[in-house]
Amino acid sequence: MVSQLPELGEQPYSAADAEWDAFVAAHPHGSLLQTTNWARLKSRFGWSSQRVWLRRDGRLVAGAQVLFRSVALGVVKLGYIPHGPLVDWGDDEQLAVLFNQIDQAAYGRGAGLLKLEPRLWLDEMPADEWQALYRRHGCVPSPDTIQPPRTVVIDLRPAEEEILAAMKQKTRYNIRLAEKKGVTVRLGTAADLSGFNRLMQATGARDQFGIHQPEYYRAAFEIFAPDNAALWLAEYEGRPLAGVMVFAAGESAAYLYGASSDEERQRMPAYAAQWAAMRWAKARGCTSYDLWGVPDAEEEELEAGFAERQDGLWPVYRFKRGFGGEVKRTVGAADRVYNNLLHRLYAWQRKR
């Protein structure tokens, strides 16, 4: 087994990148957040990146794309593996060797700690067993997550009519109502990004959640579209009312960014845009569609509270639940601590 640590960023797409992305796409826990283009996107906004990997008989068998940046007022250098590492968690030897390579990368970058958030679901192993596995390999389980740990995943393998039939009746009705009320959906271009940003700003103000700066959405579109991302816009009389930016990696698609206007909401444009994004993902061969983030509560609590709760991601869950799918939770985050003082400083800053 060997590892290499190439610097990523705005470099030309190479044969090594293609090999890595093919590995990510084929891995059972692979994710958009471990692709070359994700590292390129983050490199425009303060992150640097490295990869480590292991080979067996010349073939990639495990690896991690590690992001680095300064946090906590610039005092702490953080390493972060979003939706990784990609490794056989049942192979202690493979885990030990890969974590050794990850640690070397972190030491080389002067990181005081490294956070990892594998895309592993709790239904694969109970939480206490995952935490024991983390600890056995030098990781400290952490409640502090960067990606939303709980989400809704829709199975795209059935026919479209079956996917519609699995939705809540009201959602299915709203998708069809949008068409009846004159809403049309089209594939957006770079020229539509300014309009999409206005929708994002309206949504953030209405629902009281943070949004990225306009340059971020433009960079995401430039880097991923048209092969691995699409912007779908729902319009009425030529005015954009809702938009969805959807991304794909391997057989998985993810709805990362969505927005809607305060106008003409009775025409249900957000439902039309979301359904168009799902159909796009299915047409390009994706078998699952990740709605990317709901409140971190058990499904019973989610169903009991979605009608009344207005805080945090609760309004988002009210919308997303209607599309069917399965509520899933990852095993959660863990930290590798290289400097205890800096780890405490980071935890203090995150709590604030």
C-alpha positions as CSV (number, residue, x, y, z in Angstrom):
1,M,0.0,0.0,0.0
2,V,1.3,3.5,-0.9
3,S,0.0,7.0,-0.5
4,Q,0.6,10.3,-2.3
5,L,-0.2,13.8,-1.3
6,P,-0.8,16.0,-4.4
7,E,-1.9,19.6,-3.9
8,L,-5.3,20.3,-5.4
9,G,-7.0,23.5,-6.5
10,E,-7.2,25.3,-9.8
11,Q,-4.9,22.8,-11.6
12,P,-5.8,21.2,-14.9
13,Y,-7.9,18.1,-14.6
14,S,-5.4,15.2,-14.7
15,A,-5.4,11.4,-15.1
16,A,-4.9,11.1,-11.4
17,D,-8.0,13.3,-10.8
18,A,-10.0,11.1,-13.2
19,E,-8.8,7.9,-11.4
20,W,-9.7,9.4,-8.0
21,D,-13.2,10.5,-9.1
22,A,-13.9,7.1,-10.6
23,F,-12.9,5.6,-7.2
24,V,-15.2,8.0,-5.4
25,A,-18.1,7.2,-7.8
26,A,-17.7,3.5,-7.3
27,H,-17.2,3.5,-3.6
28,P,-20.3,2.4,-1.6
29,H,-19.9,5.5,0.7
30,G,-18.6,7.9,-2.0
31,S,-19.9,11.4,-2.1
32,L,-19.9,14.6,-4.1
33,L,-17.9,16.1,-1.2
34,Q,-14.9,13.9,-2.0
35,T,-14.7,14.7,-5.7
36,T,-12.0,16.8,-7.4
37,N,-14.4,19.5,-8.3
38,W,-15.5,19.9,-4.6
39,A,-11.9,20.6,-3.7
40,R,-11.7,23.1,-6.5
41,L,-14.8,24.8,-5.3
42,K,-13.5,25.1,-1.7
43,S,-10.1,26.3,-2.9
44,R,-11.8,29.5,-4.1
45,F,-13.0,30.2,-0.6
46,G,-10.1,29.8,1.7
47,W,-9.6,26.1,1.8
48,S,-6.5,24.1,0.5
49,S,-6.6,20.4,0.0
50,Q,-4.6,17.2,-0.2
51,R,-5.4,13.6,-1.0
52,V,-4.1,10.5,0.7
53,W,-4.8,7.0,-0.7
54,L,-3.8,3.4,-0.5
55,R,-3.3,1.0,-3.3
56,R,-3.5,-2.8,-3.5
57,D,-2.2,-4.5,-6.7
58,G,-2.1,-1.1,-8.4
59,R,-5.7,-0.3,-7.6
60,L,-7.1,2.4,-5.3
61,V,-8.7,0.7,-2.3
62,A,-9.0,3.5,0.3
63,G,-8.4,7.2,0.5
64,A,-9.4,10.6,1.7
65,Q,-9.6,14.1,0.3
66,V,-8.6,16.4,3.2
67,L,-9.5,20.1,3.3
68,F,-7.5,22.6,5.4
69,R,-8.1,26.1,6.6
70,S,-7.5,28.4,9.6
71,V,-10.4,28.8,12.0
72,A,-11.1,30.2,15.5
73,L,-9.8,33.7,14.6
74,G,-6.9,32.2,12.6
75,V,-5.4,30.5,15.6
76,V,-6.4,26.9,14.8
77,K,-5.5,25.1,11.6
78,L,-8.3,22.7,10.9
79,G,-8.2,19.6,8.7
80,Y,-11.6,18.3,7.5
81,I,-12.7,15.2,5.6
82,P,-16.2,15.8,4.4
83,H,-18.1,12.5,3.8
84,G,-14.9,10.5,4.3
85,P,-12.5,8.8,4.6
86,L,-13.5,6.2,2.0
87,V,-12.2,3.0,3.6
88,D,-13.3,-0.4,4.6
89,W,-14.3,0.3,8.2
90,G,-14.3,-3.4,9.0
91,D,-10.6,-3.7,8.0
92,D,-8.5,-2.6,11.0
93,E,-5.2,-2.8,9.1
94,Q,-6.5,-0.7,6.3
95,L,-7.9,1.8,8.8
96,A,-4.6,2.0,10.7
97,V,-2.5,2.6,7.6
98,L,-4.8,5.2,6.1
99,F,-5.1,7.1,9.4
100,N,-1.3,7.1,9.6
101,Q,-1.2,8.8,6.2
102,I,-4.0,11.2,7.2
103,D,-2.0,12.1,10.3
104,Q,1.1,12.8,8.2
105,A,-0.8,15.1,6.0
106,A,-2.2,17.0,9.0
107,Y,1.2,17.3,10.6
108,G,2.7,18.5,7.4
109,R,0.0,21.3,7.3
110,G,0.4,22.2,10.9
111,A,-3.2,21.2,11.8
112,G,-4.1,21.2,15.5
113,L,-7.0,18.9,14.8
114,L,-8.8,17.1,12.1
115,K,-12.5,16.5,11.8
116,L,-14.0,13.7,9.8
117,E,-17.7,13.1,8.8
118,P,-18.0,9.8,6.9
119,R,-21.2,9.2,4.9
120,L,-22.0,6.1,6.9
121,W,-25.6,5.5,8.0
122,L,-26.6,4.5,11.5
123,D,-28.7,1.6,10.3
124,E,-25.4,-0.1,9.3
125,M,-24.2,-0.3,12.9
126,P,-25.5,1.0,16.3
127,A,-24.2,4.4,17.5
128,D,-22.3,2.9,20.5
129,E,-20.5,0.5,18.2
130,W,-19.5,3.2,15.8
131,Q,-18.2,5.3,18.7
132,A,-16.2,2.4,20.0
133,L,-14.7,1.9,16.5
134,Y,-13.8,5.6,16.3
135,R,-12.0,5.4,19.7
136,R,-10.2,2.2,18.8
137,H,-8.6,4.1,15.9
138,G,-7.7,7.2,17.8
139,C,-10.8,9.3,17.0
140,V,-12.9,11.2,19.5
141,P,-16.6,11.1,18.7
142,S,-17.9,14.7,18.5
143,P,-21.4,16.2,18.5
144,D,-20.1,19.1,16.5
145,T,-20.9,18.5,12.8
146,I,-20.4,20.6,9.8
147,Q,-22.6,18.8,7.3
148,P,-26.2,18.1,8.4
149,P,-26.1,14.6,10.0
150,R,-29.8,13.7,9.2
151,T,-31.3,13.8,5.8
152,V,-34.0,12.3,3.5
153,V,-32.9,10.0,0.7
154,I,-35.2,9.2,-2.2
155,D,-34.9,6.0,-4.2
156,L,-34.9,7.0,-7.9
157,R,-34.8,3.4,-9.3
158,P,-38.6,3.0,-9.7
159,A,-40.4,4.5,-12.7
160,E,-41.4,8.1,-12.4
161,E,-45.1,7.3,-11.7
162,E,-44.0,5.1,-8.9
163,I,-41.8,7.8,-7.4
164,L,-44.7,10.2,-7.6
165,A,-47.0,7.6,-6.0
166,A,-44.6,7.3,-3.0
167,M,-44.9,11.0,-2.3
168,K,-47.4,12.6,0.1
169,Q,-50.7,13.2,-1.6
170,K,-50.4,17.0,-1.1
171,T,-46.9,17.2,-2.7
172,R,-48.0,15.2,-5.7
173,Y,-51.0,17.5,-6.0
174,N,-48.8,20.6,-5.8
175,I,-46.5,19.3,-8.5
176,R,-49.4,19.0,-10.8
177,L,-51.0,22.2,-9.6
178,A,-48.0,24.2,-10.6
179,E,-48.3,23.1,-14.2
180,K,-52.1,23.8,-14.2
181,K,-51.4,27.3,-12.8
182,G,-49.0,28.2,-15.7
183,V,-45.7,27.5,-14.0
184,T,-43.0,26.3,-16.5
185,V,-39.6,24.9,-15.6
186,R,-36.5,25.3,-17.7
187,L,-32.8,24.5,-17.4
188,G,-30.9,27.6,-16.3
189,T,-27.6,28.9,-17.6
190,A,-24.8,31.1,-16.1
191,A,-26.9,34.1,-17.2
192,D,-29.6,33.1,-14.7
193,L,-27.3,33.0,-11.7
194,S,-28.0,36.6,-10.7
195,G,-31.7,35.8,-10.6
196,F,-31.0,32.7,-8.6
197,N,-29.0,34.7,-6.1
198,R,-31.9,37.1,-5.6
199,L,-34.1,34.1,-4.9
200,M,-31.6,32.9,-2.4
201,Q,-31.5,36.2,-0.6
202,A,-35.3,36.3,-0.4
203,T,-35.4,32.8,1.0
204,G,-32.7,33.4,3.5
205,A,-34.5,36.6,4.8
206,R,-37.9,34.8,4.9
207,D,-36.7,31.6,6.6
208,Q,-33.9,33.1,8.7
209,F,-31.0,31.0,7.6
210,G,-27.6,31.8,6.4
211,I,-26.7,31.7,2.7
212,H,-23.5,31.8,0.7
213,Q,-22.2,34.9,-1.0
214,P,-23.3,35.2,-4.7
215,E,-19.8,34.3,-5.9
216,Y,-20.1,30.9,-4.2
217,Y,-23.1,29.8,-6.2
218,R,-21.6,31.1,-9.4
219,A,-18.3,29.2,-8.7
220,A,-20.3,26.0,-7.9
221,F,-22.2,26.3,-11.2
222,E,-19.1,27.1,-13.3
223,I,-17.1,24.2,-11.8
224,F,-19.8,21.5,-11.9
225,A,-22.1,22.3,-14.8
226,P,-23.1,21.0,-17.2
227,D,-21.8,17.5,-16.5
228,N,-22.3,17.2,-12.8
229,A,-24.8,20.0,-11.9
230,A,-27.9,21.6,-13.2
231,L,-29.9,24.7,-12.3
232,W,-33.6,24.3,-12.7
233,L,-35.8,27.4,-12.6
234,A,-39.6,27.5,-12.2
235,E,-41.1,30.6,-13.9
236,Y,-44.5,32.3,-14.4
237,E,-44.9,34.7,-17.2
238,G,-41.1,34.8,-17.6
239,R,-40.4,35.6,-14.0
240,P,-38.3,33.2,-12.0
241,L,-40.2,32.1,-8.9
242,A,-38.1,29.2,-7.6
243,G,-34.8,27.5,-8.4
244,V,-33.0,24.3,-7.5
245,M,-29.3,23.7,-8.0
246,V,-28.7,19.9,-8.0
247,F,-25.4,18.0,-8.1
248,A,-24.5,14.5,-9.1
249,A,-21.6,12.2,-8.3
250,G,-21.6,8.6,-9.4
251,E,-25.1,7.1,-8.8
252,S,-26.0,9.7,-6.1
253,A,-27.6,13.2,-6.6
254,A,-27.9,15.9,-4.0
255,Y,-30.1,18.9,-3.7
256,L,-27.7,21.4,-2.1
257,Y,-29.2,24.8,-2.9
258,G,-32.8,25.9,-3.4
259,A,-34.8,29.1,-3.2
260,S,-38.1,30.6,-3.9
261,S,-39.6,34.1,-4.3
262,D,-42.2,35.6,-2.0
263,E,-44.4,36.2,-5.0
264,E,-47.0,33.8,-6.5
265,R,-46.3,31.1,-3.9
266,Q,-49.8,29.8,-4.4
267,R,-48.6,28.5,-7.8
268,M,-46.3,26.0,-6.0
269,P,-43.2,26.8,-8.1
270,A,-40.8,25.2,-5.6
271,Y,-42.5,21.8,-6.1
272,A,-42.2,22.0,-9.9
273,A,-38.5,22.9,-9.7
274,Q,-37.7,20.1,-7.2
275,W,-39.5,17.5,-9.4
276,A,-37.6,18.7,-12.4
277,A,-34.3,18.3,-10.5
278,M,-35.3,14.7,-9.5
279,R,-36.2,13.8,-13.0
280,W,-32.8,15.2,-14.3
281,A,-31.0,13.1,-11.7
282,K,-32.9,9.9,-12.7
283,A,-32.3,10.5,-16.4
284,R,-28.6,10.8,-15.9
285,G,-28.5,7.4,-14.1
286,C,-28.6,8.4,-10.5
287,T,-30.3,5.8,-8.2
288,S,-30.7,8.0,-5.1
289,Y,-31.5,11.7,-4.5
290,D,-30.4,13.3,-1.2
291,L,-32.5,16.2,0.0
292,W,-29.5,17.2,2.2
293,G,-30.5,18.2,5.7
294,V,-33.5,18.0,8.0
295,P,-33.6,18.6,11.8
296,D,-31.5,16.2,13.8
297,A,-34.4,14.5,15.5
298,E,-35.9,11.0,15.4
299,E,-38.6,10.4,12.8
300,E,-41.3,10.2,15.4
301,E,-40.3,13.7,16.7
302,L,-40.1,15.0,13.2
303,E,-43.6,13.9,12.3
304,A,-45.0,15.1,15.6
305,G,-43.5,18.6,15.4
306,F,-43.3,19.6,11.7
307,A,-46.7,21.3,11.5
308,E,-45.9,23.7,14.4
309,R,-42.2,24.2,14.6
310,Q,-40.8,27.2,12.7
311,D,-37.2,27.2,14.1
312,G,-34.0,25.9,12.4
313,L,-34.6,23.3,9.7
314,W,-38.2,22.5,10.7
315,P,-39.8,24.5,7.8
316,V,-37.4,22.7,5.5
317,Y,-38.5,19.4,6.8
318,R,-42.1,20.3,6.2
319,F,-41.4,20.8,2.5
320,K,-39.0,17.9,2.1
321,R,-41.0,15.2,3.8
322,G,-43.6,15.4,1.1
323,F,-41.3,14.0,-1.6
324,G,-41.2,10.6,0.1
325,G,-37.9,8.9,0.8
326,E,-36.3,7.6,3.9
327,V,-35.1,9.6,6.8
328,K,-31.5,8.6,7.5
329,R,-28.8,9.7,9.9
330,T,-25.0,9.4,9.5
331,V,-22.9,8.0,12.3
332,G,-21.8,11.5,13.2
333,A,-18.5,13.3,13.3
334,A,-15.2,12.5,15.0
335,D,-12.0,14.5,15.7
336,R,-8.4,13.5,15.6
337,V,-6.7,15.8,18.1
338,Y,-3.1,16.7,17.7
339,N,-3.1,19.7,20.1
340,N,-5.5,19.5,23.1
341,L,-5.3,23.3,23.8
342,L,-6.2,24.2,20.2
343,H,-9.0,21.6,20.2
344,R,-10.5,23.2,23.3
345,L,-10.2,26.6,21.7
346,Y,-11.9,25.4,18.5
347,A,-14.7,23.8,20.6
348,W,-15.2,27.0,22.5
349,Q,-15.4,29.1,19.4
350,R,-17.9,26.7,17.7
351,K,-20.2,26.8,20.8
352,R,-20.2,30.6,20.7
